[in-house]
Amino acid sequence: MSRPLVTLFFCLLSWHIAHGQSSLGQQPTPELEKQHLIEVAEAHFHRLTTWETGDVLIRLRTTATGPMLSSDGESLTSGDSLINSVVERTSMMRIVFDFAAKRFHCISTSEQDLRFYNSNDQEVKLPGTPTHTFGEKIFLFDDEKSIRIATNSSGVFYTIPGMDPPESLLGQFGILQIRGVGISTWREGWDDNSLLKSFNGHFNLDVVEKVSHVGKDRYRTLSRVPVAKSNIQGYRFAVDWDVVNGVPVAYSHFAGFTDDIQKPQHSGNVEWIEMDSQMLPRRIRETSRELMRLRSGQGFVHDEEHELDFHWFSINKDLPPEIFDRDIVEQPGYAARMLSEHNFESKPATPK
């Protein structure tokens, strides 16, 4: 049994022993419950660090709507001056990673429709703002072959300057950080230190305020996380854990440190699958409130709904060498072949 699985086994064993005592009239103390949930989080982190190689296709569908900010940049437009925006966006992303060999290959497309409406529900045009956009990006990094290339907005390949490690570049190129699903934001780096920082920041005895039983084999941690050198005191973060499989299945992020803000800034649910002894995200449904800023400087406050679906081709298996072949990657039509939505019609692995 690998070290992360051993860690998870003994973590869950201690959890069930402690909670088995409650049936004998011995309730675990709040501090003991906190410690046990922190151990579940630590075991989950260690399992994530055993993702050595992988190949996954992700489809992200986003719908968003919300009013434009007024000229003062703080209040919302209303009445006759009201302008609402409606966004529909579909992104496809293929991510292939090999941490040991420092090889990463990512292909992504994003298609968006953006419309604006006045208070009479009549469509209006904002000068300089396209209503339909489509973008494609390709990123290839192979340390052994000294390949560091990406496409620009015109689809032309260029050499990525600098010596930044690829794990930190992925977030800069908009590649979703999927190892921290339910724990960290999508835009963080892929390196273990960034992942560890998210886990340590949300799951330690200083910030975990309480643990609640919210369903069969499900427990919720509520953390109050202080933010240093900021104009806010901090934020609240709640995570529901499936303590049998040792994974986060729901999460809520509250912009306020105290309980006065009741609606989360973003919240979601995660469905997992088991594949080759790994727990992998299969589906995420998330709602959030975001600020969209146009190139013209105009801003909109959006209520957004996100649907993420994952199709895993492999995890911790040998990757085909042609997937890192620069000549193949640069062929016309390559992105379309790698991002086929037909993969989501195939039968998935067993959901958890």
C-alpha positions in Angstrom: 0.0 0.0 0.0 1.4 3.4 -1.0 2.2 6.0 1.7 -0.8 8.3 0.8 -3.2 5.4 0.9 -1.7 4.2 4.3 -2.1 7.7 5.6 -5.7 7.8 4.4 -6.4 4.3 5.9 -5.2 5.1 9.4 -6.8 8.6 9.2 -10.2 7.2 8.4 -9.7 4.3 10.9 -9.0 6.8 13.7 -12.1 8.8 12.6 -14.4 5.8 12.8 -13.0 4.6 16.1 -13.5 8.1 17.6 -17.1 8.3 16.3 -17.8 4.7 17.1 -17.3 5.7 20.7 -20.3 8.1 20.4 -22.6 5.0 20.1 -21.2 3.9 23.5 -22.1 7.3 25.0 -18.6 8.8 24.6 -18.9 11.9 22.3 -15.7 13.1 20.7 -14.6 16.5 21.8 -14.8 19.5 19.4 -11.0 19.7 19.3 -10.7 16.0 18.5 -13.3 16.4 15.7 -11.3 19.3 14.2 -8.1 17.2 14.4 -9.7 14.3 12.6 -11.1 16.4 9.8 -7.7 18.1 9.4 -6.2 14.6 9.0 -8.7 13.7 6.3 -7.7 16.9 4.5 -4.0 16.1 4.9 -4.5 12.5 3.5 -6.4 14.0 0.5 -3.5 16.4 -0.1 -1.0 13.5 0.0 -3.0 11.5 -2.5 -3.1 14.5 -4.9 0.7 14.7 -4.9 0.8 11.1 -6.2 -0.7 12.3 -9.5 2.4 11.7 -11.6 1.0 11.6 -15.1 -2.5 12.2 -16.5 -4.6 13.1 -19.5 -8.0 14.8 -19.1 -10.5 16.6 -21.2 -12.6 19.3 -19.5 -15.7 21.1 -20.7 -16.7 24.3 -18.9 -20.1 25.9 -19.6 -20.8 29.3 -18.1 -23.9 31.4 -18.1 -23.9 34.8 -16.5 -26.1 37.8 -16.2 -26.0 41.1 -14.3 -26.2 44.9 -14.4 -23.6 47.4 -15.4 -21.8 49.5 -12.9 -22.6 53.3 -13.1 -19.9 55.8 -14.0 -18.8 56.1 -10.3 -17.7 52.4 -10.5 -19.5 51.5 -7.3 -23.3 51.6 -7.7 -25.4 49.6 -10.2 -27.3 51.1 -13.1 -31.1 51.1 -12.6 -34.3 52.5 -14.1 -33.9 54.1 -17.5 -30.1 53.8 -17.3 -30.2 50.1 -16.6 -28.0 48.0 -18.9 -27.9 44.2 -18.3 -25.4 41.8 -19.8 -26.0 38.2 -20.7 -23.1 35.9 -21.3 -23.0 32.3 -22.6 -19.5 30.8 -22.8 -18.2 27.2 -23.6 -14.6 26.3 -23.0 -12.9 23.1 -23.9 -9.6 22.1 -22.4 -7.2 19.2 -22.8 -4.6 18.9 -20.1 -1.7 16.4 -20.3 0.8 16.4 -17.5 4.0 14.6 -16.5 5.4 16.1 -13.3 8.5 13.9 -13.0 9.6 14.6 -16.6 8.4 18.3 -16.4 6.3 17.8 -19.5 3.0 19.6 -19.9 0.7 20.0 -22.9 -2.5 22.0 -22.9 -5.0 22.8 -25.6 -8.0 25.1 -25.0 -10.7 26.9 -26.9 -13.3 29.4 -25.7 -16.4 30.6 -27.5 -18.5 33.4 -26.0 -21.7 35.2 -26.9 -22.2 38.5 -25.1 -25.4 40.6 -25.3 -26.6 43.8 -23.6 -30.2 44.8 -22.9 -31.8 48.0 -21.6 -34.7 48.3 -19.1 -37.2 47.5 -21.8 -35.4 44.2 -22.7 -34.3 45.7 -26.0 -30.8 44.7 -27.2 -28.3 47.5 -27.3 -24.8 47.7 -28.6 -21.8 48.9 -26.7 -19.2 50.5 -29.1 -16.0 48.5 -29.4 -17.4 45.4 -27.7 -17.8 42.2 -29.9 -20.9 40.1 -29.3 -19.2 36.9 -30.4 -15.6 35.8 -29.8 -13.6 32.6 -30.2 -10.2 31.9 -29.0 -7.7 29.0 -29.2 -4.5 28.4 -27.2 -1.9 25.7 -27.3 0.9 25.3 -24.7 3.7 22.7 -24.9 6.5 22.4 -22.4 9.1 19.6 -22.5 12.1 20.1 -20.3 14.2 17.3 -21.7 13.7 18.5 -25.3 14.1 22.2 -24.3 10.6 23.0 -25.8 8.7 26.0 -24.3 6.2 27.1 -26.9 2.7 28.6 -27.0 0.3 30.2 -29.5 -0.4 33.9 -29.5 -3.8 35.5 -30.2 -3.2 35.0 -33.9 -2.5 31.3 -33.5 1.2 31.7 -34.2 3.6 29.6 -32.1 6.3 31.5 -30.2 9.0 30.6 -27.6 8.0 31.4 -24.1 10.6 33.7 -22.6 12.2 33.4 -19.2 12.9 30.4 -17.0 9.7 30.1 -14.9 8.8 26.5 -14.1 5.9 25.1 -16.2 3.8 24.5 -13.1 3.6 28.2 -12.4 3.0 29.1 -16.1 -0.1 26.9 -16.4 -2.2 29.3 -14.2 -0.9 32.3 -16.2 -2.1 30.7 -19.4 -5.6 30.1 -17.9 -5.2 26.4 -17.4 -7.6 25.2 -14.7 -5.8 24.0 -11.5 -7.7 20.8 -11.1 -5.8 19.1 -8.3 -7.2 21.5 -5.7 -10.8 21.1 -6.7 -13.0 22.1 -3.8 -10.1 23.6 -1.9 -8.3 26.2 -3.9 -9.2 28.6 -6.8 -8.9 27.5 -10.4 -6.2 30.0 -11.3 -3.5 29.0 -8.8 -0.2 27.3 -9.8 0.1 23.6 -10.3 3.1 23.2 -8.1 2.9 21.3 -4.8 3.8 24.4 -2.8 0.8 26.4 -4.1 -1.4 23.4 -3.4 0.0 22.9 0.1 -0.4 26.6 0.9 -4.2 26.3 0.1 -4.5 23.2 2.3 -2.5 24.7 5.2 -4.4 28.0 5.0 -7.8 26.3 5.3 -7.2 23.3 7.5 -5.3 23.9 10.7 -6.4 24.2 14.3 -6.0 28.0 14.3 -8.6 28.6 11.6 -11.0 25.6 11.7 -13.7 26.9 14.0 -16.1 24.0 14.1 -17.0 20.6 12.6 -20.7 19.7 11.8 -22.3 16.4 10.9 -24.3 17.2 7.7 -25.2 13.8 6.3 -24.3 10.1 6.2 -20.5 10.0 6.4 -20.3 13.7 5.6 -18.9 16.4 7.9 -18.4 20.1 7.3 -15.4 22.2 8.4 -16.0 25.9 8.8 -12.8 28.0 8.8 -12.2 31.7 9.4 -9.1 32.6 7.5 -7.4 36.0 8.3 -5.8 37.9 5.5 -2.7 39.9 6.4 -1.9 43.2 4.8 -5.4 43.7 3.4 -8.3 46.1 3.8 -10.5 43.1 4.8 -10.2 41.1 8.0 -10.5 37.8 6.2 -13.0 35.3 4.8 -15.0 32.2 5.8 -14.6 28.9 4.0 -16.8 25.8 4.5 -16.1 22.4 3.0 -18.2 19.2 3.2 -16.1 16.1 3.4 -17.0 12.6 2.4 -15.0 10.9 5.1 -15.3 7.4 3.6 -13.7 8.4 0.3 -11.7 11.2 1.8 -12.7 13.9 -0.7 -14.4 17.4 -0.6 -17.9 17.2 -2.1 -19.2 20.7 -1.5 -17.6 24.1 -0.7 -18.7 27.7 0.0 -16.5 30.8 0.1 -17.8 33.8 2.0 -16.3 37.2 1.4 -16.8 38.3 5.0 -14.9 37.2 8.1 -17.9 37.5 10.3 -21.4 36.1 9.9 -23.0 39.3 8.6 -22.5 38.1 4.9 -24.8 35.1 4.5 -24.5 34.6 0.7 -21.3 32.9 -0.5 -19.2 34.6 -3.1 -18.9 31.2 -4.7 -20.1 27.7 -3.9 -20.2 24.4 -5.6 -20.7 20.6 -5.5 -18.1 18.0 -6.7 -18.8 14.5 -7.9 -15.8 12.1 -7.9 -14.9 8.9 -9.7 -12.4 6.2 -8.8 -9.9 5.3 -11.5 -6.7 3.2 -11.1 -6.8 3.7 -7.3 -7.1 7.5 -7.6 -10.1 9.7 -6.7 -10.6 12.1 -9.6 -13.1 14.9 -10.1 -15.9 14.0 -12.6 -18.4 16.8 -12.4 -18.6 20.3 -10.7 -21.6 22.6 -10.5 -20.7 26.0 -9.1 -22.4 29.4 -8.7 -20.4 32.6 -8.1 -20.6 36.4 -8.2 -17.9 38.0 -10.3 -17.0 41.3 -11.8 -16.6 41.4 -15.6 -14.6 44.3 -16.9 -14.7 45.2 -20.6 -11.8 46.6 -22.5 -13.6 50.0 -22.5 -13.4 50.0 -18.7 -17.1 49.4 -18.2 -17.9 46.9 -15.4 -20.7 44.4 -14.8 -21.6 42.5 -11.6 -22.4 39.0 -12.7 -24.3 36.1 -11.1 -22.6 33.1 -12.8 -23.4 29.4 -13.1 -20.6 27.0 -14.1 -20.9 23.4 -15.3 -17.6 21.5 -15.4 -17.4 18.0 -16.8 -14.3 15.9 -16.9 -13.3 12.9 -19.1 -10.2 11.2 -17.9 -8.2 9.3 -20.5 -5.6 8.1 -18.0 -4.0 8.7 -14.6 -0.5 7.6 -13.7 -0.1 5.7 -16.9 2.6 5.9 -19.6 1.7 8.8 -22.0 1.9 8.3 -25.8 5.2 10.0 -27.0 3.4 11.6 -29.9 1.3 13.8 -27.6 4.5 15.8 -26.9 5.7 15.8 -30.6 6.1 19.4 -31.7 5.6 18.6 -35.4 2.2 16.9 -34.6 1.1 19.7 -32.3 1.7 22.4 -34.9 -0.4 20.6 -37.6 -3.6 22.4 -38.8 -6.8 21.1 -37.1 -4.8 19.6 -34.2 -6.9 21.4 -31.5 -10.2 20.2 -32.9 -9.1 16.6 -32.9 -7.9 16.7 -29.3 -11.0 18.5 -28.0 -13.8 16.3 -29.3 -17.0 16.5 -27.2 -17.9 13.0 -28.2 -15.7 11.8 -25.4 -18.3 12.9 -22.9 -20.8 10.5 -24.5 -18.7 7.5 -23.5 -19.4 5.6 -20.3 -17.5 7.1 -17.3 -15.7 5.3 -14.6 -17.7 4.5 -11.4 -18.9 7.7 -9.7 -18.5 8.2 -6.0 
